[in-house]
Amino acid sequence: MLRRIGTTHVVSPLSSFFSSVARARRLQMTAVSASQAREHADAPGAVEMNFLQAINSALDLALSKDEKTVVFGEDVAFGGVFRCTLNLSKKYGSQRVFDSPLSEQGLVGFAIGMASAGWKPIAEVQFADYIFPAFDQIVNEAAKMRFRSGGHFHCGGLVIRSPSSAVGHGGLYHSQSVEGFFSHCAGIKIVMPSTPSDAKGLLLQCVEEEDPCIFFEPKRLYRSMVEPVDPGYYTIPLGKGKILCEGRDVTIVTYGAQVGVAMKAAERAAQEGISVELIDIRSLKPWDREMVTQSVRKTGRVIVTHEAPKTSGIGSEIVSCITQDCFLSLEAPPMRVCCLDTPHPLNEQLYLPNELKVCEAIKYITGY
């Protein structure tokens, strides 16, 4: 069952201003610059894939590799609302790719039981906004299984996939970035990729992890982000970031769909003689603290930007660690460019941390 809400277009009094400044980036539907380094994209036989096709490829390979891998969730059997699981039920049968009842608490609880019995369940929560009914199952059951059983049982192999973040018209219930809610919980790993090749390798790594993983997929990248992807089986280690461009004046740390926004801002800054080092951390827990620390010690300035609200977001933890690790190297206070601390509105052009806001932060921090 697909849950829908009615939406009404809201015109901001400032929309014409933002349109003139950011005409080429409406709703921030930007792809990451072709100049960024792509692991596994240049492999022999690489195939052009968009983000959702890369997810589908990863699920296909995971199912073919291990008969104990199963994929399920709301509307998964017919391909899912975004078509990430298209044709998998036909290929592997209804015992391994199947629909679940409309109950996030139930499907995650079912996945926890399967994982503790040695299976590798990949459960889809249709939108990240719907994950909260399963919060108790994730935080108090999946995350703590290994600890409370003295290591005799665990939920390794459990992956919870969920389309996340802004989509352009989702409003309150289909656009939230909820990763911060889970970052405080020991025993869970959190991932949010920004490219098809990363999405595939990181998802396959999550299936092999010994701890449960939450894999957030930026919805607006599903079809807008296309690149060559290795069609074979490969993994990318969690906790390892990626430097997309090297710089000397300021470090920008980000993840997910915001990577494309930050790249555009870095390119604009370069036109004004400002050299930006851009880091995509890729996995949020664990995150590549060593890479970020080394970069900030070099540049002396750092901006952390993400789509989630500012207060208590992933950026707060990153900035705290930077302050601790790089205090004597800082030339300016660390900055965060994030969403406002309000419910997610329909007018995303004002709400999201767009290229203009990141550029303003770059100008401020380099002139501090």
N, C-alpha and C positions, 0 to 999 in steps of 0.2 A: 504494500500500500504506500502511495506517495502522498505525503502531507504537503499541502499547499496553503499559502496565505495570499490574500489579495494585496496588491501593491498599487500605490498611486504615485505618479511622478511628482516630486517636489522641486520647484524651481527656486534656487537660492538667489537672493539679491546680488550676491557676489559671483554668480555663475559666469557672467560675461567676462569678469576680470580674470578668473581662473582659466576660462576658455582661451583668452588671448595669450596668456602667459604659457599655458600648457596644452596648446592645441593638438600637438602630436602625441599626447599621452593621456587621452580621455580615459577616465576611470582606471588609469594606470595599467591598462592591458598591454604591458610591455614585455618583450622577450629580452633575455639576457644578451648583452653584446656578444657578437661573434668573436671578439678578441679574447674572451675569457677562456682559461684552460679547461679542456674537456677530457677527463679521464675516460677511457674505454670508448671514446667517440671515434677514434682513428683506427680501431681494430680492423683487421682484414674482414671484409664482408659486412661492414657496418651498414645498418639500414636506417633510413630516415624514419623516425618515430616521433609522434607527439607524446605529451606527458602520460595521457591515459593509455596509449598503446604500449608504452614502456612498463606501466603497471601491469597491464594484461600479460605482457611477455614474462614478467617476473612471476606472476601467479601461475602461468602455464608451466614454467620450468620447475617451480617448487612442487607443483602437483605431480609432474612426471618423474621427479627425482625420488620422492618418498611417498609410498602408498598411504602413510599415516598422516599426510597433509590433507586437510579439508578446508574448503572455503564456503562461508555461509553468511547470511545477513538478510536484511529486508530487501526484497526484489533482486537478489543476487542471481538467482537461477536464470532469469531472462536477460541478464546483462547489467543490471544495476541502473540507477537513474542517470548516471553519467557514462554508462556502457563500458566500465572498466573490466567487468567480468564477462563480456560478450563471448558467446560460444563455448565457454569453459564447461558448463553443465552438459552441453551436447557431447563434448569430447570425453569428459571423465565420468559422466553419469550422475544421477540424482542422489547417489549415496555419498558423493564427495564434494559436489557443488550444489547447494540447495538453499531454499528460502527459510527464513526463520519467522516466527510470529512477530508482530509489531510490539516488541518488548525489549528495550535495550538492556534492562536488568536481566531478563531471562537469557538473551543470546550471549551476553558476556559471562553469566554464570555457567551456562552450558559449555562455553569455551574453556573456562577455568577447570571444570571437571575433566574435560578431554585432555587438556595439557598436563594435569596432574597424573593422568593415567598413561602418559607417554605419547599422546598424539601431538600433532602440530596444527592447531586450529588457527585459521586466519579469519577473524570475525570483522564484518563491516558494519559500522554504525553510520547510517545513511548521511547524516550531517553532524559535524562536531557539536552543534548546538543541542543535539539529542542525546549526548553522552551522559548528561547529568543523572538520569535515572539509574545509570550503571556505576555511578561514582563509588558507592559503597562496595560493590563487587570488585572494582579495580583497586581501590585504595586499601580496603580491609581484608580482601581475600587474595587476589592475584599477587599483589606486592608483598604480602606477608607470609605466603605459603611456605617459602624456604626457611624463613626465620622461626616461625612457630612450630615447625616440624623438626627442627634441629638438622635441617639439610636432607631429610629422608624423602621429602616431596618438594616439587617446585613447579613453576609454570613456564619453564623455558620452552620456547617454540610457540608460545601464545603471542599473536600479533593482532592488535586492534587497529584496523584501518579506518580512517575517517576523513572525508572531504572537509576542508577547513577554510576559514578566513573569507575575505571579501569576494563577491562574485559579480558585483555591479548593480544588483537590484534585489538582494536578499533580505534587506531590512533586519529587524530584530532577531529573527529566529532561524536565519539561514546564512549568516555571515560572520558569526563570532569567531574570534581566535582564543581558544580556551587552554592553550598549552601551559600557561602559568599556573593553573589550578593544580596540575599534576606534578609540577617540578619540585614541590616540597616533599614529595613522597618517596622514601627510600625503597628500593627494590623494583623500580620501573625505569625503563629507558624511553626517551622521547626523541623522535626524529621528524624533521620537516625539510625535505629536499627542495631544490630550486630548478633542477633540470631533469629531463627524461633519463639521461644516463645515470645520474646520481640516484634518481628515484628507483630505478631498477636494481642497482647494486646495493643500495641501502636496504631496500625491502627484502631482498634475498638474505642479507646479513641478519636482519631482524628475525627471520625464520630460524636461523642457526644459533641465535643468542640463547644463553642459559637463563636469562631473565625475561619477563614479559615486556613487550614493547608496544608503545602507542605510535602509530605511523600517521602523521597528519599530512594530507595532500592539498596543496593550495588549489582551490577549484578553478580560479581564473587562469591557471597555467595549463589546464587539461588539454586545450586545443590550440592555445596561442603560442606555446613553447614547443618548437620542433628542432631536432638536431640528429646527427648520425648516432646510432646506439648499437653496441655490440649485441648481436642476436643470441650469443651464447650465454652460458651460466657464469656469472662473476659476482663477487661481493666487494663492498667498500666498508672498511672498518668503522664502527661507531666511535665518536669522540675525536675524529680527525677532520679538521677544517680544511679549507682550500683558499689560497690567496689568488684572487681573480686578476688583480693588477697590483703591481708594486709601486710604492710611493714614498715620499720623504716628509711630507708636511702634516698629514693627518691620517689616522686609521679609521675606517668605517667598518663596523661589525654588524652583520645582519644575517638573515636566513629567509627561506621560503620565497614568496612572490616579491618581497621587498628587495631582494637581490637585484632584480631588474631595475627597480626605481633608483637604488643606490648607484648602480652602474651608470645610468643616465646622468645622475648628479655629478659623479666623478668625471665624466666626459665633459660636462659643462664647466666644471671647476678647472679642468686642464686647459681650457681655452683662455682662462684668466691667469694661467701660470701657477696654479695650485696643484700640487702632486698628491694624489690620494692613494692610499693602500687599502684595498677592499678585500675583506675576509668574509666568506660564506662559511659559517660554522657547521652547517648541515645537520648535525645532531645536537640537540639542545641539552640533553642529559644522557651521557656526559658530553661536555663541550670542550673544545680544544683550548684550554687555558694557556698552555705553553705557547702556542702559535700567537694568540692574542697578546700575551705579555711581551713576547719578543718584538712584535710589531709596534706596540705602544712605547716601549723603551726606545725604539728607533725614531718614531715620529714625534713623541711628546704630547700628542693630542689624540683624542678618541671620541667618536660619535657612535652610539649604538642605536639602531633603528629597527623597529618591527611593527607589525600591524596591530598587535595586541595593545590594550590600554597601558598607559604609562605606569600607573601605580602597581607595585608588586609584580611587574612583568619579568620576563627572562632578562631584559636589559638591566633591571635593578641589581640582579645577582652579578652580572658581568661587570657592571660599573663598580660594584663593591669590591670584587676581586682585583680589578685593575687598580683601584685606589690603594689596596693593600700591597699589591705586588710592584707597582710602578710609581709610587708616590713621589720619590725623589727625581723621577724622570719627566714628570708632567709639567708642561708649559702652560696649561690651561685646565680648568675644571672639566671633567668628562661630561658629555652631553647625551641626552636621550631624545630621539625624535620618534614619537609613537602616536598611537591613536589617543583621542581624548578620553577622559574618564567618564564616559556617558554610554548608554546603550547604543548599539550600532544602528545608525539612522539610514534612511534611503539616500540622503544626500551625501554620498561617499566622497565627493570631490572636496568637501570641506573637512570631512572627518578623518580621512586617511592621511598618513605621513607621505605626501606626494613629493615629487622631485623638487618643487619649489621650496618646500619646507626643509628638505635635506640640504639644498644649496644655501639657504639662509643660515643654517647651522654651520656649514663649512666656512662661510664668510665670517661669521662671528668668532668661531673658535680659532681660526688662523690669524685673526686680527686682535686677539685678546692681549 
